[in-house]
Amino acid sequence: MLDFSRDIHSLTDFKTRTPKFLAQLKKPERAILLTINGKAELAVMSAATFQRLLDRLEALDAGNGILEGLHDVTAGRTRPAEEFLAEIEQQQGPPESEG
């Protein structure tokens, strides 16, 4: 996605050669890092690349949640749903029937 040998440029360079950079950013999974006064300040990418990145982060979050749940099961930090629901019903009373 980001090739540090090619994809770091100054904001001034980006401003003066915007069409060149836009062509580069239209390639799938490409991004560039812009510097201001020699310090990395901005990352620029296409909306499609950004959406793919968000989708991957969401999938990673879901995977981490599943992994955490599996660790809880292995460590014995879970209990049957029936037991939990019975406890809630005892504390709050039975659920009201809809109808």
C-alpha positions in Angstrom: 0.0 0.0 0.0 2.7 2.5 1.0 6.2 2.2 -0.5 8.4 4.4 1.7 11.1 4.6 -1.0 8.6 6.2 -3.5 5.5 7.4 -1.7 6.7 10.1 0.7 6.5 13.6 -0.8 6.3 17.2 0.4 3.0 19.0 0.4 4.6 21.5 -1.9 5.5 18.8 -4.4 1.9 17.5 -4.1 0.5 20.9 -4.9 2.7 21.5 -7.9 2.3 18.0 -9.4 -1.2 17.1 -8.3 -2.3 15.5 -11.6 0.7 13.1 -11.4 -0.2 12.1 -7.8 -3.9 11.7 -8.6 -3.0 9.2 -11.4 -0.8 7.3 -8.9 -3.6 7.3 -6.2 -6.1 5.8 -8.7 -4.1 2.6 -8.7 -5.7 0.1 -6.3 -4.3 0.1 -2.8 -2.0 3.0 -3.3 -1.4 5.9 -0.8 1.1 8.6 -0.4 2.5 10.3 2.7 2.9 14.0 2.7 5.4 16.0 4.7 5.2 19.5 6.0 8.5 21.1 7.1 10.1 17.6 6.8 7.7 15.9 9.1 5.1 13.3 8.0 1.7 15.0 8.5 -0.9 13.6 6.0 -1.7 10.3 4.3 -3.6 10.6 1.0 -5.5 7.7 -0.7 -8.5 7.2 -2.9 -11.9 6.8 -1.4 -12.0 3.1 -2.6 -8.6 2.4 -1.0 -9.8 4.0 2.2 -13.0 2.0 2.2 -11.1 -1.3 1.7 -8.9 -0.3 4.7 -11.9 0.4 6.8 -13.5 -3.0 5.8 -10.2 -4.8 6.8 -10.1 -3.0 10.1 -13.7 -4.0 10.8 -13.0 -7.6 9.9 -9.9 -7.5 12.2 -12.0 -6.2 15.0 -14.5 -9.0 14.6 -11.8 -11.6 14.5 -10.2 -10.2 17.6 -13.6 -10.3 19.4 -14.0 -13.9 18.4 -10.5 -14.7 19.6 -11.2 -13.0 22.9 -14.3 -15.1 23.3 -12.5 -18.3 22.6 -9.9 -17.3 25.2 -12.7 -16.7 27.7 -14.1 -20.2 27.0 -10.7 -21.8 27.4 -10.0 -20.0 30.6 -13.5 -20.9 32.0 -14.8 -17.4 32.2 -18.1 -18.3 30.6 -21.3 -19.9 31.7 -24.3 -21.4 29.9 -26.8 -19.0 28.4 -29.7 -20.7 30.2 -28.0 -20.1 33.6 -27.4 -16.4 32.8 -31.0 -15.9 31.5 -32.4 -17.6 34.6 -30.5 -15.2 36.8 -31.7 -12.2 34.8 -35.3 -13.5 35.0 -34.9 -14.0 38.8 -33.7 -10.4 39.2 -36.2 -8.7 36.8 -39.1 -11.1 36.6 -40.2 -13.0 33.5 -40.3 -11.2 30.2 -43.7 -9.7 29.2 -45.4 -11.6 26.4 -46.0 -9.6 23.3 -49.3 -9.7 21.8 
